[in-house]
């Protein structure tokens, strides 16, 4: 059942009616997430960097996957450090697909200066699970922001064509649409962008209610998915 289209609220400030309206919308929309997860919807594991510069692309991944009829999952859901590796494996195993963004291969400026290994490590876990799954269909995809860099940073994947998003919102949405074809009419990149815009407008309310300054937490991730589902119900056929 398609949700009734609601007027779009603006976010000129963190206090006052605009924020309150969006908090109320968030509370109403949480029921949509419950209803959606009761349906046999394919799940996709998002293996992406959690940093300030990546926030807009993080929202694009959420918006795009939900607009395409998928349920995004992420290690943000794992809030305990106990048996973390086993929990990551279980999470990947629950998903039919996984998307691995390897666009952050630079040395981290913060001391001690190191490259990031979580993303290629979790890609390796996904590949191993796909190879060992005898009767389960699993698909994994690699994303990059630059052409040809993957051949140098991870040469074991030579022969695998990465999806190049150029480090842009439009690029992420475009490449997600190239990866996944949902049953029926396919959403356009423009429609997916509308979901993204609504998600970004609502993010201050989500952060405010969670008492968080970053979108990279279990509660914020869940509520961002709720808002994206609500927006997709209205904006995507």
Phi and psi in degrees as GROMACS dihedral restraints (atoms count N, CA, C in turn):
[ dihedral_restraints ]
;  ai    aj    ak    al  type     phi  dphi    fc
    3     4     5     6     1   -77.7    20    10
    4     5     6     7     1   134.2    20    10
    6     7     8     9     1   -71.6    20    10
    7     8     9    10     1   147.1    20    10
    9    10    11    12     1   -65.9    20    10
   10    11    12    13     1   136.9    20    10
   12    13    14    15     1   -71.0    20    10
   13    14    15    16     1   129.8    20    10
   15    16    17    18     1  -105.5    20    10
   16    17    18    19     1   151.5    20    10
   18    19    20    21     1   -63.3    20    10
   19    20    21    22     1   142.6    20    10
   21    22    23    24     1   -82.9    20    10
   22    23    24    25     1   128.8    20    10
   24    25    26    27     1   -91.1    20    10
   25    26    27    28     1   150.0    20    10
   27    28    29    30     1  -100.1    20    10
   28    29    30    31     1   165.1    20    10
   30    31    32    33     1  -125.7    20    10
   31    32    33    34     1    67.8    20    10
   33    34    35    36     1   -74.3    20    10
   34    35    36    37     1   -16.4    20    10
   36    37    38    39     1  -157.6    20    10
   37    38    39    40     1   170.2    20    10
   39    40    41    42     1   -89.4    20    10
   40    41    42    43     1   -14.3    20    10
   42    43    44    45     1  -119.5    20    10
   43    44    45    46     1   157.8    20    10
   45    46    47    48     1   101.7    20    10
   46    47    48    49     1  -167.7    20    10
   48    49    50    51     1   -63.9    20    10
   49    50    51    52     1   -42.5    20    10
   51    52    53    54     1   -56.0    20    10
   52    53    54    55     1   -44.9    20    10
   54    55    56    57     1   -63.8    20    10
   55    56    57    58     1   -44.5    20    10
   57    58    59    60     1   -63.0    20    10
   58    59    60    61     1   -41.4    20    10
   60    61    62    63     1   -60.8    20    10
   61    62    63    64     1   -41.0    20    10
   63    64    65    66     1   -72.5    20    10
   64    65    66    67     1   -32.0    20    10
   66    67    68    69     1   -63.5    20    10
   67    68    69    70     1   -42.6    20    10
   69    70    71    72     1   -63.7    20    10
   70    71    72    73     1   -40.7    20    10
   72    73    74    75     1   -62.5    20    10
   73    74    75    76     1   -40.1    20    10
   75    76    77    78     1   -61.4    20    10
   76    77    78    79     1   -44.2    20    10
   78    79    80    81     1   -62.5    20    10
   79    80    81    82     1   -42.9    20    10
   81    82    83    84     1   -66.2    20    10
   82    83    84    85     1   -36.7    20    10
   84    85    86    87     1   -74.8    20    10
   85    86    87    88     1   -17.5    20    10
   87    88    89    90     1   -59.8    20    10
   88    89    90    91     1   -30.3    20    10
   90    91    92    93     1   -63.3    20    10
   91    92    93    94     1   -28.9    20    10
   93    94    95    96     1   -65.0    20    10
   94    95    96    97     1   -35.2    20    10
   96    97    98    99     1   -66.5    20    10
   97    98    99   100     1   -41.4    20    10
   99   100   101   102     1   -62.1    20    10
  100   101   102   103     1   -47.1    20    10
  102   103   104   105     1   -62.8    20    10
  103   104   105   106     1   -39.7    20    10
  105   106   107   108     1   -65.8    20    10
  106   107   108   109     1   -40.2    20    10
  108   109   110   111     1   -75.6    20    10
  109   110   111   112     1    -9.4    20    10
  111   112   113   114     1   -81.3    20    10
  112   113   114   115     1   -12.4    20    10
  114   115   116   117     1   -93.6    20    10
  115   116   117   118     1   154.6    20    10
  117   118   119   120     1   -75.7    20    10
  118   119   120   121     1    72.4    20    10
  120   121   122   123     1   -95.5    20    10
  121   122   123   124     1   129.9    20    10
  123   124   125   126     1   -59.8    20    10
  124   125   126   127     1   143.3    20    10
  126   127   128   129     1  -110.3    20    10
  127   128   129   130     1   146.9    20    10
  129   130   131   132     1  -129.2    20    10
  130   131   132   133     1   130.2    20    10
  132   133   134   135     1   -85.8    20    10
  133   134   135   136     1   123.1    20    10
  135   136   137   138     1   -98.7    20    10
  136   137   138   139     1   112.7    20    10
  138   139   140   141     1  -105.7    20    10
  139   140   141   142     1    93.9    20    10
  141   142   143   144     1  -135.2    20    10
  142   143   144   145     1   159.7    20    10
  144   145   146   147     1   -73.8    20    10
  145   146   147   148     1   144.2    20    10
  147   148   149   150     1  -106.7    20    10
  148   149   150   151     1    84.4    20    10
  150   151   152   153     1  -142.3    20    10
  151   152   153   154     1   165.6    20    10
  153   154   155   156     1   -58.2    20    10
  154   155   156   157     1   -43.6    20    10
  156   157   158   159     1   -67.0    20    10
  157   158   159   160     1   -19.2    20    10
  159   160   161   162     1   -95.0    20    10
  160   161   162   163     1     0.0    20    10
  162   163   164   165     1   -57.0    20    10
  163   164   165   166     1   -43.7    20    10
  165   166   167   168     1   -65.7    20    10
  166   167   168   169     1   -37.8    20    10
  168   169   170   171     1   -71.6    20    10
  169   170   171   172     1   -32.6    20    10
  171   172   173   174     1   -58.1    20    10
  172   173   174   175     1   -46.8    20    10
  174   175   176   177     1   -64.2    20    10
  175   176   177   178     1   -36.0    20    10
  177   178   179   180     1   -65.6    20    10
  178   179   180   181     1   -40.0    20    10
  180   181   182   183     1   -63.6    20    10
  181   182   183   184     1   -42.6    20    10
  183   184   185   186     1   -63.5    20    10
  184   185   186   187     1   -49.6    20    10
  186   187   188   189     1   -60.6    20    10
  187   188   189   190     1   -46.4    20    10
  189   190   191   192     1   -66.6    20    10
  190   191   192   193     1   -45.5    20    10
  192   193   194   195     1   -65.9    20    10
  193   194   195   196     1   -40.1    20    10
  195   196   197   198     1   -69.2    20    10
  196   197   198   199     1   -39.7    20    10
  198   199   200   201     1   -61.2    20    10
  199   200   201   202     1   -28.1    20    10
  201   202   203   204     1   -88.7    20    10
  202   203   204   205     1     7.0    20    10
  204   205   206   207     1    85.3    20    10
  205   206   207   208     1    21.8    20    10
  207   208   209   210     1  -111.3    20    10
  208   209   210   211     1   157.2    20    10
  210   211   212   213     1  -102.8    20    10
  211   212   213   214     1   112.5    20    10
  213   214   215   216     1   -75.4    20    10
  214   215   216   217     1   141.0    20    10
  216   217   218   219     1  -127.8    20    10
  217   218   219   220     1   156.9    20    10
  219   220   221   222     1  -157.1    20    10
  220   221   222   223     1   160.0    20    10
  222   223   224   225     1   -65.2    20    10
  223   224   225   226     1   -10.5    20    10
  225   226   227   228     1   -58.9    20    10
  226   227   228   229     1   -24.3    20    10
  228   229   230   231     1   -70.7    20    10
  229   230   231   232     1   -19.5    20    10
  231   232   233   234     1   -89.2    20    10
  232   233   234   235     1   103.7    20    10
  234   235   236   237     1   -97.5    20    10
  235   236   237   238     1    -9.2    20    10
  237   238   239   240     1  -108.3    20    10
  238   239   240   241     1   145.2    20    10
  240   241   242   243     1   -86.7    20    10
  241   242   243   244     1    -6.1    20    10
  243   244   245   246     1   -72.4    20    10
  244   245   246   247     1   127.0    20    10
  246   247   248   249     1    52.3    20    10
  247   248   249   250     1    41.1    20    10
  249   250   251   252     1   -60.9    20    10
  250   251   252   253     1   -43.6    20    10
  252   253   254   255     1   -61.0    20    10
  253   254   255   256     1   -42.3    20    10
  255   256   257   258     1   -63.0    20    10
  256   257   258   259     1   -37.8    20    10
  258   259   260   261     1   -68.6    20    10
  259   260   261   262     1   -37.9    20    10
  261   262   263   264     1   -63.0    20    10
  262   263   264   265     1   -44.5    20    10
  264   265   266   267     1   -60.4    20    10
  265   266   267   268     1   -43.8    20    10
  267   268   269   270     1   -61.9    20    10
  268   269   270   271     1   -40.5    20    10
  270   271   272   273     1   -64.4    20    10
  271   272   273   274     1   -45.9    20    10
  273   274   275   276     1   -62.9    20    10
  274   275   276   277     1   -39.2    20    10
  276   277   278   279     1   -64.1    20    10
  277   278   279   280     1   -29.3    20    10
  279   280   281   282     1   -73.2    20    10
  280   281   282   283     1   -16.0    20    10
  282   283   284   285     1  -101.2    20    10
  283   284   285   286     1   139.9    20    10
  285   286   287   288     1   -75.5    20    10
  286   287   288   289     1   -27.4    20    10
  288   289   290   291     1  -132.9    20    10
  289   290   291   292     1   161.2    20    10
  291   292   293   294     1  -144.8    20    10
  292   293   294   295     1   142.2    20    10
  294   295   296   297     1  -120.7    20    10
  295   296   297   298     1   127.1    20    10
  297   298   299   300     1  -120.4    20    10
  298   299   300   301     1   112.9    20    10
  300   301   302   303     1   -94.7    20    10
  301   302   303   304     1   111.2    20    10
  303   304   305   306     1  -106.1    20    10
  304   305   306   307     1    30.1    20    10
  306   307   308   309     1   -81.3    20    10
  307   308   309   310     1    -8.1    20    10
  309   310   311   312     1  -105.4    20    10
  310   311   312   313     1    80.4    20    10
  312   313   314   315     1  -109.2    20    10
  313   314   315   316     1     1.6    20    10
  315   316   317   318     1   -74.4    20    10
  316   317   318   319     1   162.2    20    10
  318   319   320   321     1   -71.7    20    10
  319   320   321   322     1   131.3    20    10
  321   322   323   324     1   -68.8    20    10
  322   323   324   325     1   132.3    20    10
  324   325   326   327     1   -72.5    20    10
  325   326   327   328     1   -25.2    20    10
  327   328   329   330     1   -69.8    20    10
  328   329   330   331     1   140.4    20    10
  330   331   332   333     1   -72.7    20    10
  331   332   333   334     1   141.5    20    10
  333   334   335   336     1   -75.1    20    10
  334   335   336   337     1   140.4    20    10
  336   337   338   339     1   -71.3    20    10
  337   338   339   340     1   117.9    20    10
  339   340   341   342     1  -143.5    20    10
  340   341   342   343     1   156.0    20    10
  342   343   344   345     1   -77.1    20    10
  343   344   345   346     1   170.1    20    10
  345   346   347   348     1  -100.4    20    10
  346   347   348   349     1   125.9    20    10
  348   349   350   351     1  -109.2    20    10
  349   350   351   352     1   -10.3    20    10
  351   352   353   354     1   -60.0    20    10
  352   353   354   355     1   -44.5    20    10
  354   355   356   357     1   -64.9    20    10
  355   356   357   358     1   -50.7    20    10
  357   358   359   360     1   -65.2    20    10
  358   359   360   361     1   -30.7    20    10
  360   361   362   363     1   -64.7    20    10
  361   362   363   364     1   -46.3    20    10
  363   364   365   366     1   -69.8    20    10
  364   365   366   367     1   -28.8    20    10
  366   367   368   369     1   -62.6    20    10
  367   368   369   370     1   -43.7    20    10
  369   370   371   372     1   -61.3    20    10
  370   371   372   373     1   -39.2    20    10
  372   373   374   375     1   -61.6    20    10
  373   374   375   376     1   -42.7    20    10
  375   376   377   378     1   -65.0    20    10
  376   377   378   379     1   -42.0    20    10
  378   379   380   381     1   -63.6    20    10
  379   380   381   382     1   -42.7    20    10
  381   382   383   384     1   -63.2    20    10
  382   383   384   385     1   -41.9    20    10
  384   385   386   387     1   -65.0    20    10
  385   386   387   388     1   -38.5    20    10
  387   388   389   390     1   -65.2    20    10
  388   389   390   391     1   -38.9    20    10
  390   391   392   393     1   -70.9    20    10
  391   392   393   394     1   -30.4    20    10
  393   394   395   396     1   -90.6    20    10
  394   395   396   397     1   -11.2    20    10
  396   397   398   399     1   -79.6    20    10
  397   398   399   400     1   109.7    20    10
  399   400   401   402     1   -78.2    20    10
  400   401   402   403     1   -40.0    20    10
  402   403   404   405     1  -118.9    20    10
  403   404   405   406     1     1.5    20    10
  405   406   407   408     1  -104.8    20    10
  406   407   408   409     1   136.1    20    10
  408   409   410   411     1   -87.9    20    10
  409   410   411   412     1   121.0    20    10
  411   412   413   414     1  -130.2    20    10
  412   413   414   415     1   141.7    20    10
  414   415   416   417     1  -128.8    20    10
  415   416   417   418     1   138.5    20    10
  417   418   419   420     1  -129.0    20    10
  418   419   420   421     1   145.5    20    10
  420   421   422   423     1  -133.0    20    10
  421   422   423   424     1   145.2    20    10
  423   424   425   426     1  -114.2    20    10
  424   425   426   427     1   132.3    20    10
  426   427   428   429     1  -114.8    20    10
  427   428   429   430     1   147.4    20    10
  429   430   431   432     1  -143.1    20    10
  430   431   432   433     1   163.2    20    10
  432   433   434   435     1   -99.4    20    10
  433   434   435   436     1   -16.3    20    10
  435   436   437   438     1  -128.2    20    10
  436   437   438   439     1   142.8    20    10
  438   439   440   441     1   -67.6    20    10
  439   440   441   442     1   144.1    20    10
  441   442   443   444     1    71.7    20    10
  442   443   444   445     1   -10.1    20    10
  444   445   446   447     1   -70.2    20    10
  445   446   447   448     1   -32.9    20    10
  447   448   449   450     1   -61.4    20    10
  448   449   450   451     1   -33.0    20    10
  450   451   452   453     1   -62.0    20    10
  451   452   453   454     1   -25.5    20    10
  453   454   455   456     1   -93.7    20    10
  454   455   456   457     1   -42.2    20    10
  456   457   458   459     1   -76.5    20    10
  457   458   459   460     1   -28.4    20    10
  459   460   461   462     1  -148.0    20    10
  460   461   462   463     1    73.7    20    10
  462   463   464   465     1   -66.6    20    10
  463   464   465   466     1   -18.3    20    10
  465   466   467   468     1   -62.6    20    10
  466   467   468   469     1   -17.9    20    10
  468   469   470   471     1   -94.0    20    10
  469   470   471   472     1    11.1    20    10
  471   472   473   474     1   -54.4    20    10
  472   473   474   475     1   130.3    20    10
  474   475   476   477     1   103.0    20    10
  475   476   477   478     1   -12.5    20    10
  477   478   479   480     1  -101.8    20    10
  478   479   480   481     1   122.7    20    10
  480   481   482   483     1   -86.1    20    10
  481   482   483   484     1   116.7    20    10
  483   484   485   486     1   -76.1    20    10
  484   485   486   487     1   159.2    20    10
  486   487   488   489     1   -94.3    20    10
  487   488   489   490     1   117.5    20    10
  489   490   491   492     1   -94.1    20    10
  490   491   492   493     1   113.8    20    10
  492   493   494   495     1  -100.8    20    10
  493   494   495   496     1    -2.6    20    10
  495   496   497   498     1    62.0    20    10
  496   497   498   499     1    14.8    20    10
  498   499   500   501     1    70.2    20    10
  499   500   501   502     1    24.9    20    10
  501   502   503   504     1  -122.2    20    10
  502   503   504   505     1   158.1    20    10
  504   505   506   507     1   -62.2    20    10
  505   506   507   508     1   -48.8    20    10
  507   508   509   510     1   -58.1    20    10
  508   509   510   511     1   -38.7    20    10
  510   511   512   513     1   -64.9    20    10
  511   512   513   514     1   -42.9    20    10
  513   514   515   516     1   -62.5    20    10
  514   515   516   517     1   -46.7    20    10
  516   517   518   519     1   -63.4    20    10
  517   518   519   520     1   -42.1    20    10
  519   520   521   522     1   -60.9    20    10
  520   521   522   523     1   -46.3    20    10
  522   523   524   525     1   -72.5    20    10
  523   524   525   526     1   -32.4    20    10
  525   526   527   528     1   -62.9    20    10
  526   527   528   529     1   -40.3    20    10
  528   529   530   531     1   -65.2    20    10
  529   530   531   532     1   -30.1    20    10
  531   532   533   534     1   -73.7    20    10
  532   533   534   535     1   -30.5    20    10
  534   535   536   537     1   -75.8    20    10
  535   536   537   538     1   -43.2    20    10
  537   538   539   540     1  -118.7    20    10
  538   539   540   541     1   135.9    20    10
  540   541   542   543     1  -120.4    20    10
  541   542   543   544     1   111.1    20    10
  543   544   545   546     1   -83.2    20    10
  544   545   546   547     1   157.2    20    10
  546   547   548   549     1   -61.3    20    10
  547   548   549   550     1   143.1    20    10
  549   550   551   552     1    82.3    20    10
  550   551   552   553     1  -152.1    20    10
  552   553   554   555     1   -71.3    20    10
  553   554   555   556     1   133.4    20    10
  555   556   557   558     1   -85.1    20    10
  556   557   558   559     1   132.7    20    10
  558   559   560   561     1   -66.6    20    10
  559   560   561   562     1   147.1    20    10
  561   562   563   564     1   -82.5    20    10
  562   563   564   565     1   162.7    20    10
  564   565   566   567     1   -61.8    20    10
  565   566   567   568     1   -34.2    20    10
  567   568   569   570     1   -64.1    20    10
  568   569   570   571     1   -41.0    20    10
  570   571   572   573     1   -66.5    20    10
  571   572   573   574     1   -40.2    20    10
  573   574   575   576     1   -64.2    20    10
  574   575   576   577     1   -35.5    20    10
  576   577   578   579     1   -65.6    20    10
  577   578   579   580     1   -35.8    20    10
  579   580   581   582     1   -63.5    20    10
  580   581   582   583     1   -39.9    20    10
  582   583   584   585     1   -62.7    20    10
  583   584   585   586     1   -42.9    20    10
  585   586   587   588     1   -59.8    20    10
  586   587   588   589     1   -45.2    20    10
  588   589   590   591     1   -62.0    20    10
  589   590   591   592     1   -40.9    20    10
  591   592   593   594     1   -66.6    20    10
  592   593   594   595     1   -38.3    20    10
  594   595   596   597     1   -64.5    20    10
  595   596   597   598     1   -42.8    20    10
  597   598   599   600     1   -66.7    20    10
  598   599   600   601     1   -37.0    20    10
  600   601   602   603     1   -64.9    20    10
  601   602   603   604     1   -34.2    20    10
  603   604   605   606     1   -86.2    20    10
  604   605   606   607     1   -11.5    20    10
  606   607   608   609     1   -59.2    20    10
  607   608   609   610     1   -38.6    20    10
  609   610   611   612     1   -57.1    20    10
  610   611   612   613     1   -37.8    20    10
  612   613   614   615     1   -66.4    20    10
  613   614   615   616     1   -40.3    20    10
  615   616   617   618     1   -63.5    20    10
  616   617   618   619     1   -46.4    20    10
  618   619   620   621     1   -64.7    20    10
  619   620   621   622     1   -39.9    20    10
  621   622   623   624     1   -61.1    20    10
  622   623   624   625     1   -48.3    20    10
  624   625   626   627     1   -67.2    20    10
  625   626   627   628     1   -33.4    20    10
  627   628   629   630     1   -81.8    20    10
  628   629   630   631     1   -10.4    20    10
  630   631   632   633     1    63.6    20    10
  631   632   633   634     1    36.5    20    10
  633   634   635   636     1  -121.0    20    10
  634   635   636   637     1   150.0    20    10
  636   637   638   639     1  -100.3    20    10
  637   638   639   640     1    -4.9    20    10
  639   640   641   642     1  -131.3    20    10
  640   641   642   643     1   147.7    20    10
  642   643   644   645     1   -79.1    20    10
  643   644   645   646     1    -5.0    20    10
  645   646   647   648     1   -91.3    20    10
  646   647   648   649     1    65.9    20    10
  648   649   650   651     1  -142.6    20    10
  649   650   651   652     1   161.7    20    10
  651   652   653   654     1   -60.7    20    10
  652   653   654   655     1   -46.1    20    10
  654   655   656   657     1   -67.9    20    10
  655   656   657   658     1   -44.5    20    10
  657   658   659   660     1   -64.6    20    10
  658   659   660   661     1   -42.1    20    10
  660   661   662   663     1   -59.1    20    10
  661   662   663   664     1   -45.1    20    10
  663   664   665   666     1   -60.1    20    10
  664   665   666   667     1   -46.6    20    10
  666   667   668   669     1   -71.3    20    10
  667   668   669   670     1   -31.9    20    10
  669   670   671   672     1   -63.1    20    10
  670   671   672   673     1   -39.1    20    10
  672   673   674   675     1   -63.8    20    10
  673   674   675   676     1   -39.3    20    10
  675   676   677   678     1   -60.0    20    10
  676   677   678   679     1   -48.3    20    10
  678   679   680   681     1   -62.5    20    10
  679   680   681   682     1   -41.5    20    10
  681   682   683   684     1   -65.0    20    10
  682   683   684   685     1   -38.7    20    10
  684   685   686   687     1   -62.8    20    10
  685   686   687   688     1   -45.4    20    10
  687   688   689   690     1   -59.4    20    10
  688   689   690   691     1   -43.7    20    10
  690   691   692   693     1   -67.1    20    10
  691   692   693   694     1   -41.6    20    10
  693   694   695   696     1   -64.5    20    10
  694   695   696   697     1   -36.9    20    10
  696   697   698   699     1   -60.2    20    10
  697   698   699   700     1   -32.8    20    10
  699   700   701   702     1   -86.6    20    10
  700   701   702   703     1   -35.2    20    10
  702   703   704   705     1  -106.6    20    10
  703   704   705   706     1   -18.7    20    10
  705   706   707   708     1  -112.3    20    10
  706   707   708   709     1   129.5    20    10
